[in-house]
Amino acid sequence: MAVENVTYISSLDPTAPAGGDSISEGDDHIRNIKKALTGSFPNVDGPVDLSTAEFALLKSSLSNGGIVASCKYNGSNIMYQEGISSVTQISDGNYTVAFESNITGFDQHYAPIITPFISPRNRPCVVALQGFTDTELTFTLVELVGDGTHAAAKDTGFSLLIVDMIQN
C-alpha cells in the first residue's frame, strides 16, 4: 500500500496502515503523523492541558464573538444550549441556570443577557437577576398582569447569553 499524503490531522486515514503492509513503510507513517500534528498545531510549543469542557468554552468564546454560554428554554425544555448544563425552575418564576464548567477567570466583566418570552397566558414578562457566579446564575421572571400588578411567570421561556465584555 502507498503511504498516504497528509497535511493536517484531518488528512490522516485511521485505517492506514493495513495489517499486511510492509514494515519498511512504518517510518513513513510515523513521519506523516508528526507532519499532521505540527501542521495542525504550528504555534504550540508546550503542553496543552485544557479539559474537553475548557476547549468547548474556548471554542464557543472565540467563535461567537465573546459569547461564553447561551441557551433557549421554552418553559419546560432546553431547546438549544452551548456551555449550559441545565435549567431548573426552582419555583414559579424562579430559575437556576448551571454552566457546563466554571467560567474561567469569572469577574464582573461578564454580562448575562436574559430575554423572557411572552407568558403562556399571553402577558409580557420582565426579568430580575438574583445571583451570578462562575458556576450558575439565578433569576426571577415576573409576568405583568395589568393595572400595575404582577405575578410569578410560571413555565415561561427565555433566551440567555453570557457575554465576556473584556476586549482582547
C-alpha positions in Angstrom: 0.0 0.0 0.0 1.2 3.5 -0.7 1.8 5.8 2.2 -1.0 8.5 2.5 -0.3 12.1 1.7 -1.1 14.3 4.8 -1.0 17.9 5.8 -3.3 18.1 8.9 -4.8 15.7 11.4 -8.0 15.5 9.3 -5.8 14.2 6.4 -4.9 11.0 8.4 -6.6 7.8 7.3 -7.5 5.9 10.5 -7.4 2.6 8.6 -3.8 3.0 7.4 -1.5 1.2 7.5 -3.3 -2.0 6.9 -2.1 -5.1 8.8 -0.5 -6.6 5.7 1.5 -3.5 4.7 5.3 -3.6 4.6 7.1 -2.9 7.8 9.5 -0.8 5.8 6.8 1.8 5.4 6.3 2.2 9.1 8.8 5.1 9.4 6.9 6.9 6.6 3.6 6.6 8.6 5.3 7.9 11.8 6.6 10.9 9.9 3.1 11.6 8.5 1.7 11.6 12.0 4.3 14.1 13.1 3.7 16.2 9.9 -0.1 16.2 10.6 0.3 17.2 14.3 2.8 20.0 13.6 0.8 21.2 10.6 -2.4 21.3 12.7 -0.8 23.0 15.7 2.1 25.1 14.3 2.3 27.5 17.3 2.1 25.0 20.2 5.5 24.8 21.9 4.4 23.4 25.2 1.9 21.1 26.9 -1.8 21.8 26.2 -3.6 20.9 29.4 -7.2 22.1 28.8 -10.1 19.8 29.6 -12.7 19.0 27.0 -15.1 21.4 28.7 -12.5 24.2 28.7 -11.8 23.6 25.0 -15.6 23.8 24.3 -15.8 27.0 26.3 -12.8 28.5 24.5 -14.2 27.5 21.1 -17.6 29.0 22.0 -16.0 32.2 23.2 -13.8 32.6 20.1 -16.3 31.6 17.5 -19.3 33.5 19.0 -17.6 36.9 19.5 -17.3 36.8 23.3 -20.4 34.7 24.0 -19.3 32.3 26.7 -22.6 30.4 27.1 -26.1 30.5 25.7 -29.4 28.7 25.7 -33.0 28.8 24.6 -35.6 27.5 27.1 -39.2 27.1 26.1 -40.7 26.9 29.6 -40.2 23.2 30.1 -37.2 22.1 28.0 -33.9 23.4 26.8 -34.2 23.8 23.0 -30.6 24.9 22.4 -27.6 25.1 24.7 -23.9 25.9 24.5 -21.9 25.9 27.7 -25.1 25.3 29.7 -25.7 22.0 31.6 -29.2 22.6 33.0 -32.1 24.9 33.5 -34.1 24.3 36.7 -37.3 26.0 37.7 -36.9 26.2 41.4 -40.4 27.6 42.0 -42.9 29.6 39.9 -40.8 32.2 38.1 -37.5 31.3 39.9 -34.8 29.8 37.7 -31.3 28.5 38.1 -29.1 28.0 35.0 -26.0 25.9 35.6 -22.9 26.1 33.4 -21.1 23.1 31.9 -17.9 24.2 33.5 -16.8 27.1 35.7 -16.4 30.4 33.9 -12.6 30.7 33.9 -11.5 34.0 35.4 -15.0 34.9 36.5 -15.4 38.5 37.4 -17.8 41.4 36.9 -16.9 41.8 33.2 -19.4 39.1 32.2 -22.9 40.3 31.2 -25.9 37.9 31.4 -28.5 38.9 28.9 -31.8 37.2 29.7 -34.7 37.9 27.4 -38.1 36.5 28.6 -40.6 35.2 26.2 -44.3 36.2 26.5 -46.0 34.1 29.2 -48.2 31.2 28.4 -51.1 33.5 29.4 -50.0 35.9 26.6 -48.7 38.6 29.0 -45.3 40.4 28.9 -42.6 39.4 31.4 -39.6 41.1 33.0 -36.6 39.5 34.5 -34.7 40.3 37.7 -31.2 38.8 38.1 -30.8 37.4 41.6 -27.3 36.0 41.5 -24.4 35.2 39.1 -21.3 33.1 40.0 -18.7 31.2 38.0 -21.0 28.1 38.2 -24.5 29.3 37.8 -26.9 32.2 37.6 -30.3 32.6 39.3 -33.1 35.0 38.2 -36.8 35.6 38.6 -39.3 36.1 35.8 -42.3 38.2 36.6 -45.5 38.3 34.5 -47.2 41.7 34.1 -50.8 41.1 34.8 -52.2 44.6 34.3 -53.2 47.6 36.4 -49.8 47.7 37.9 -49.9 44.2 39.4 -47.6 41.2 38.6 -47.3 37.5 39.3 -44.6 34.9 39.1 -44.1 33.8 35.4 -44.7 30.1 35.7 -43.4 27.9 32.8 -42.3 30.9 30.8 -39.5 30.6 28.3 -36.4 32.7 27.8 -33.2 33.1 25.8 -29.9 33.6 27.6 -26.5 34.9 26.5 -23.4 35.2 28.8 -21.1 37.7 27.2 -17.5 38.4 28.1 -17.2 42.2 28.0 -13.4 42.3 28.0 -11.9 43.1 24.6 -8.7 41.3 24.0 
